[in-house]
Amino acid sequence: MKDKNLLVDIETKSLEELNSLANKIIDNLEKKSLEDFIEDYQVLIKLNNFIEKKFHQETRLISKKTKDRIDEIINNGKKTKKTIQKS
């Protein structure tokens, strides 16, 4: 598996697809000669680094969405409380 071919479309893949790809590379490493092993291992390291970055991006996005939603709920609660107090 060539580095260029692998890394062309990994940005569009989900974490599950990337994990599956990493598992396939690991399975193939067990069957390879030393030269092929080294090449595939380097690809696996790059893939692992990309998966880690993507995981952190997803985590930050989830945290931001959660915070925004909590802020929205709090703000709606304050508006409702003000409306009740005016009545």
N, C-alpha and C positions, 0 to 999 in steps of 0.2 A: 504494500500500500504506500503510494507516494505521498509525501508531505503536501505537495501542491494540490493533488486531487482531494485529499482529505479536508484540508483547511478552507477550500473554496466555499463550501456551503454550510459550515458548522454554525455560523451565526444565526441561521434560520431554523436550526433544529431545537427541539425542546430538551429540557434536562433529561427526560426519560430516554429520548433518542440518543443523546450524547453518552449517557450511561451504558446503553446497549452497545454502542459503537466501541466504547472503551473495553467492555467485557469481551467483545469479539477479538479485539487486538490482543488482549491478554491470552485468550484461548489459542490464537495463532502463534503467539510468542513461544508457547510450549512446544511447538512443532517445527520451529525454524532452526536454520544453521546460525552460527555465531554472527556472521556478517548481516544476515537478514534480521536477526534478533536485535542487534544494536540499532539498525535503522528504524524498525518498528517501535522499539523502546523509546527512542527520541520523539517519535510521533505521539506515542502514548503520553509522554511527559507534557508535550505541548497541548494535547487534548485535555489532560487533567487540569492544567493551568487555566485553560479557557472555561472548563466546566466550573471551576472554583470562582472565577470572575463572574460568570453568568449567575451562579447561585447567589453570590453577594448582591448583585444587581437586583435579582428577584426579591431577595429578602428586604432590601432597602425600599423597593417599590411597594411591597406588602405593608411594611411599617408606615410608609408615608400615607398610603390609602387608609389604613386603620386610623392614624392620627387625624387625617382630614375628616373622616367619618365621625370620629368622637367629637371633634371640634364642632362639626355641623349639628350633632345631637345636642351638645351643650348650648350652642347658640339658639337653637330652636326652643329649648327648654327655657332659656332666659326670656325669649320673646313671649312665650306662652305665659310665663309668670307675670310679666309686665302687663299683659292684656287682662289677666285675671285680677290684678291689683287695681287697675283702672276702673273696672266694672263695679 
